[in-house]
Amino acid sequence: MTSTALLEVAGLSRQFGGLKAVNALSFAVARGEILGIIGPNGAGKTTAVNLISGMIRPSGGTVTFNGEDVTGLAPHRLARRGLVRTFQATTVYDKRTVRENALRGAFLRLYPDFFQSLLGTSRARHMREQAETQVEQLLDWLGLGDVADTVAGNLPYGYQKSLGIVVALAAEPDLILFDEPVAGLSAAEVDHVRDTLARVRARGVTAVVIDHNMRFIAGLCDRVVVLHHGQELAQGKPSDVLADRLVIEAYLGTSHGTARRRRA
């Protein structure tokens, strides 16, 4: 692994029966980088993030994080090592408040054992206080402080997406995998999320962003990996990748790519 890589995926594969959902995928993510993963529907993007985040086990290949082989490690164990993820759909507890939802993330890191919690030890109380302080700061930072006591299910969808980012940040990760963070959002909300993720990077958090929105990805990411039929199709700077003939054909069809070449 390169000395600057925080995350390295090498030959990652997953087969479901005769279908190769992800096939020999390899890429590295430098510390402090924002890497985008894009591809048409069925390209294997969500399967890839599920493999990296421990939601499903790979058929082959390795995932190395912070110099440690974490292939197939359970999500909660990865979170405690500094790798967390968000989900395409909001996963807030809709009957809990915004603050209670955000505390879930903090408790991935600040977790007293069962007997400490049961007995209410000073250590357990101290961890709880730390978590609450951190969550209040994060909610204020993302503009959710005024709705901290609101039931999460009553929030607009865009606010629920922002809350998902708070939950991830509360675990104090080194890297966050964002699975389609702007799916279903308006143009203004997309711009807000893009600015938020740029601020997340400024906090020292590395990010891998999976999304369909090419404008969003191009305006945010340092590099892009394009998947097609579970394999890497292209990799590089957004401007180069999005102008690639094979990428255009994968997204828009062979006829469009051919027409474009003829016009050129």
N, C-alpha and C positions, 0 to 999 in steps of 0.2 A: 504494500500500500504506500502511496506517496506520503511524504512527511506532513503535507498540509491538509490531507483528506481527513475530515471528521467521519464521514460515512462512505463506505465503499461497498458496492454491489458487484459481485463477480459471478458470471455464468448462471444467474438466477433463473430458475425454470419452475413451471407448475403445469402439470398435465391433468386434465379431467377426462378420464376414459381415453378416447382417441384425439381429444382436442388439446392442443398446446396453447393454453391461455397466455403464458409467458414463456419465452424460449431464449435461453442463454443471454439474458439481459445483463449488461455490465455498464456501470458508470460510477464516478466518484463525486463527492460534494465537499468542497473546501470549507473550512471553518469561516463563518461570516458570509457565505455565499447564499444567494437565492437561486435555486435551480428550478426550472419549469419542466414539467412532463406533460406533453400534449399528444393528441392523436384522435382520429375519428372514433365514432361509437364502435365498441367491440375491439378496440386496439389492445386492451389488456392493462389499461392505466390503473383501474381500481384494484385489479388482482395484484398488480405490482406493489401498490401501497399496502395491501393486506398482507402480502408476504414480508415486506420490510418491517411492518409494525407488529408481526407476530400473531395476526388474526388467523392466518392459515399457514401451514407448514409447506416449504418448497419441496418439489420433487428432486431438485438438484441445485447446486450453487451455494454461495455463502453471502452473508451480510456481516460486515465488520463495522463496528461503531466505536469510535474513540480508542481504536487499537485492540478491541476485544471482539472475538467471534461471538455474535449474538444470534446466529441463525436459528429461527424457530423458537426463540425465547418468548415467554408469555408477555402480553402487552403491559401488565402491571410491573413486571420485572424490568422491562425496557424503560418504562416511565421513571423508575427509580434510578436508572442509569443515565437518564437525561434525554431520552427519545420518546416523544409523545406524538399523537395525531389528532386531527379533527375529522369529522365525517361529512359526507356530502349532504345528508339531511341533518337538520338540527337534532341534537340528542339531549336537549335540556329536559330536566324533570319539570313538566309543565305545571305541576301543582305545588312546586317549591318556589321560594323567592329567588330573585337574582343572586342575592348574597349566598344563600344556601347552595345554589348550583355552583357558584364560583369556589366555594370551600371544598367541593369534591376534588378539584385539581390540587389544591394546597395539601390535602390529606394524603395524596399520593406520595408526598415527600415527608411531611410532618405527621408521622403515624405512630402514636404510642401503641404498645402492645395491648392485648386484650385485658390483662389484669391491671395495668396502669390506668386504662380507661375506666374499668369497673370500679376501682378503688379511688379514682379521682386524685391521683398522686400529683405532687407539685410539678413533676416532669410533664404529665399529661396536660395540666392546666397551662403550663408555659408553652407547649406546642400549640394548643388551641389559640392562645393569645397571639402567638406569632402568625399563625394562619389567618386569623381575623384581621390583623393589622395589614398583612400583605394584600389580602383580598380587597380591603377598603381602598388601598393605594391604586391597585390595578383598575378597579371599577371607576374611580375618579379619572384615571389616566385615559381610559377609553370612553369617557363621557357617559358612564352608566351609574355614577354615584347617586344621581337623583332618583333612580328607579330601583335602588338596591333592595327595597322592601316590597317591590311589586312582584306578584306571582308571575313566573317566567312565561307561562302559557298565554298571558294577556299581552305580551310584548309583540310589536310588529316583527315580521319575519327578519328584517334586516338587523334589528336589535338582538334577536335570538342568535343570529350568526356572529355578531360581535361578542355575545356572551360566551359562545363556544371558544372564541379566541382567548377570552379571559380565563376560562377553565384550563385551557392548555398552558397558558403562561403562568398560572398559579402553581404549577408543578415545578417551576424554575428549570425548564428544559434547556439543553444545549442545542437541540434541533427539534423542529416541529414539521410534521408531514400534514399539509393542508389538502384535503380531498375536496375539490370543487368548491372553494370558499365563496364564489360569487354566483353559484347556480341559483336561478330564480330571483335574482336581485335586479332592481332598476339600474339605469345607467349611472345615476347619482350615487346609488348605494355601492355600485362596483368601484367607482372612483374613491369612495370613502374606505372601502376594504383595501384597495391598492395602497392608499396612503397609510393605513393602519399597519399593513405588513411591512412597509418601508420603515415605520417606526419600531416595529418588532425587531427588525435587523439592527437598528441603531442601538437597541438594548443589548446587543451581542448574541442574539439568537439566530442560528442558521435555519434556513427554511427550504423545504422541497414543496412545490406547489403544483398540484394536478388540476388542470381545468381545460374546458373547451374554448373559453373566451380568448381568442388569439390577441386581440387588442389589449386585454388585461395582462396577459403573459408578457407581451412585447414591451409594455410600459413598466414592468416590474422586475423581470428576471435578468440575471447576468448571463446565464446560459440556458439552453433549451435542449431537451432530449425528446425526439419524436418517436412514438411507438406506432407500429402498424402490424396487425395480425400477431401481436405478442412479441415482436422483435424490434430492435432499434432500427429506425429508418434513416435518421439524421441526428446530429448532435453539434452544437456550436452556439455562436452568438445569435440572439433572436432575429436580427435583421438578415443574417445569412441563411438561417434555417428556414425562415418563412418565405424566402425567395427561391428556395430549392425546388427544382422541377418535380422531383419525386414526392416532396411534401405536398405541393400543390395538387398533383394528381391523386394522392391518397385522400385529400380532403374534398376535392371538387370533381374528381373523375378524370379518367384518361383523356377523354375528348377535350376537356377544358385545357389540360396541360398541352395537348397537341396543338390546339388552336393558338395558345399563347406562344408556342415555339414558332408557329408559322408567321404570326404577326411580327415577331422579333426579326 
